[in-house]
Amino acid sequence: DKNIVVLDIIKVLKTIHTVFPALDVQTVGGAETIVEIHYQKKQLSAVLFVGVWLLLFIGSCLAIMNFHEDVSMREVHIALYEIITGERNEYPYLLQIPYSIGLGLGMIVFFNHIFKKRLNEEPSPLEVEMFNYQLDLDHYVAMHENEETMKDLHDR
């Protein structure tokens, strides 16, 4: 999609020397530089946003409910309630409501965000993974572009 361009230092030096032949240039750093081109983004439609949000919300709710059903969370809450109070209750809301609130609060603490507000200055696990992914992507693009450049040189 032409949003990433790899500039090789040799091409940059050749271009500089065609314009300024007497110029002495010394390079510092790597042999390639990755330039990311940002195009103007289209406006997001409200219908698409709401549709995707609903899809993700319902999907995550189903995933959590299916996980709780797989591990028999209701039976665990019933057993815990019986252990604590001494009487059996088929609907131990006294445990289920705080558990549900804690589940949501735990996600907020784990992802370190409440909407766009950060809880503290350390990055969330998702931000760390995105950073590592970007580093891997940059490394791959630089290596892949270098292989293409080497093929072009050998083909000449």
C-alpha positions in Angstrom: 0.0 0.0 0.0 3.1 2.2 -0.3 3.0 3.6 3.2 6.5 2.4 4.1 9.7 3.4 2.2 13.2 2.2 3.1 15.9 4.7 2.2 19.3 3.2 1.7 22.2 5.5 2.7 24.0 4.8 -0.6 21.1 6.1 -2.7 20.9 9.2 -0.4 24.7 9.8 -0.8 24.5 9.5 -4.6 21.6 12.0 -4.7 23.5 14.4 -2.5 26.7 14.1 -4.6 24.8 14.7 -7.9 23.6 18.1 -6.5 26.7 19.0 -4.4 29.7 17.1 -5.9 32.3 18.8 -3.7 30.5 18.1 -0.4 32.1 15.7 2.1 29.4 13.7 3.8 29.9 11.3 6.8 27.2 9.0 7.9 26.2 8.1 11.4 23.9 5.2 12.3 22.4 2.4 10.3 22.6 1.9 6.6 18.8 2.0 6.1 16.1 4.3 7.4 12.5 3.4 7.4 10.1 6.3 6.4 6.5 5.8 7.2 4.1 7.8 5.0 0.9 8.9 6.6 -2.0 9.7 4.3 -5.0 11.7 5.3 -7.5 9.4 6.9 -11.1 9.2 5.9 -13.7 10.2 8.5 -15.0 7.2 10.5 -18.7 6.7 10.0 -20.8 6.5 13.2 -22.7 3.5 12.0 -19.5 1.5 11.4 -18.1 2.6 14.7 -21.2 1.5 16.6 -21.4 -1.7 14.6 -17.8 -2.7 15.4 -18.2 -1.7 19.0 -21.3 -3.8 19.5 -19.6 -6.8 17.8 -16.6 -6.6 20.0 -18.6 -6.0 23.2 -21.0 -8.9 22.5 -18.1 -11.1 21.5 -16.0 -10.4 24.6 -19.1 -10.9 26.8 -19.7 -14.3 25.2 -16.1 -15.2 25.6 -16.1 -14.4 29.3 -19.5 -16.2 29.9 -18.3 -19.3 28.0 -15.1 -19.4 30.0 -17.0 -19.1 33.2 -19.3 -21.9 32.1 -16.4 -24.1 31.1 -14.8 -23.7 34.5 -18.1 -24.0 36.4 -17.8 -20.6 38.0 -21.4 -20.7 39.3 -20.8 -24.0 41.2 -17.6 -22.5 42.6 -19.5 -19.5 43.9 -22.2 -21.7 45.3 -19.6 -23.9 47.1 -17.7 -20.8 48.4 -20.9 -19.3 49.7 -21.8 -22.5 51.5 -18.3 -22.7 53.0 -18.5 -19.1 54.2 -22.1 -19.0 55.5 -22.9 -22.6 56.2 -26.0 -22.6 54.1 -26.5 -23.4 50.4 -27.7 -20.7 48.1 -28.3 -21.4 44.4 -27.9 -17.7 43.5 -25.0 -16.4 45.6 -25.2 -12.7 44.5 -23.2 -11.7 47.5 -20.2 -13.2 45.8 -21.2 -12.9 42.1 -21.7 -9.1 42.1 -18.3 -8.2 43.7 -16.7 -10.7 41.5 -18.2 -9.1 38.3 -17.2 -5.6 39.5 -13.7 -6.9 40.3 -13.4 -8.5 36.9 -14.1 -5.1 35.2 -11.8 -3.2 37.5 -9.1 -5.8 37.0 -9.2 -5.2 33.2 -8.9 -1.5 33.7 -5.9 -1.9 35.9 -4.3 -4.5 33.5 -4.7 -2.3 30.5 -3.8 0.9 32.5 -6.5 3.0 30.9 -10.0 4.4 31.7 -11.1 5.6 28.2 -8.1 7.9 27.3 -6.9 8.5 30.8 -3.9 6.6 32.0 -3.8 5.3 35.6 0.0 5.5 35.8 3.0 6.2 33.6 4.1 2.6 32.8 3.0 1.2 29.5 0.2 -1.4 29.3 1.0 -4.9 28.1 -0.8 -4.1 24.8 1.4 -1.1 24.3 4.5 -3.2 24.9 3.4 -5.8 22.4 2.6 -3.1 19.8 6.1 -1.6 20.4 7.8 -5.0 20.0 5.7 -5.7 16.9 6.7 -2.3 15.4 10.4 -3.1 16.0 10.1 -6.5 14.4 8.2 -5.0 11.5 10.9 -2.3 11.0 13.6 -4.9 11.2 11.9 -7.2 8.7 11.2 -4.4 6.2 14.8 -3.2 6.4 16.2 -6.7 5.9 13.7 -7.5 3.1 14.4 -4.2 1.3 18.1 -4.9 1.6 17.7 -8.3 0.0 15.8 -6.7 -2.9 18.5 -4.1 -3.3 21.2 -6.8 -3.3 19.2 -8.7 -6.0 19.0 -5.5 -8.1 22.8 -5.0 -7.8 23.5 -8.6 -8.7 21.2 -8.5 -11.7 23.0 -5.5 -13.2 
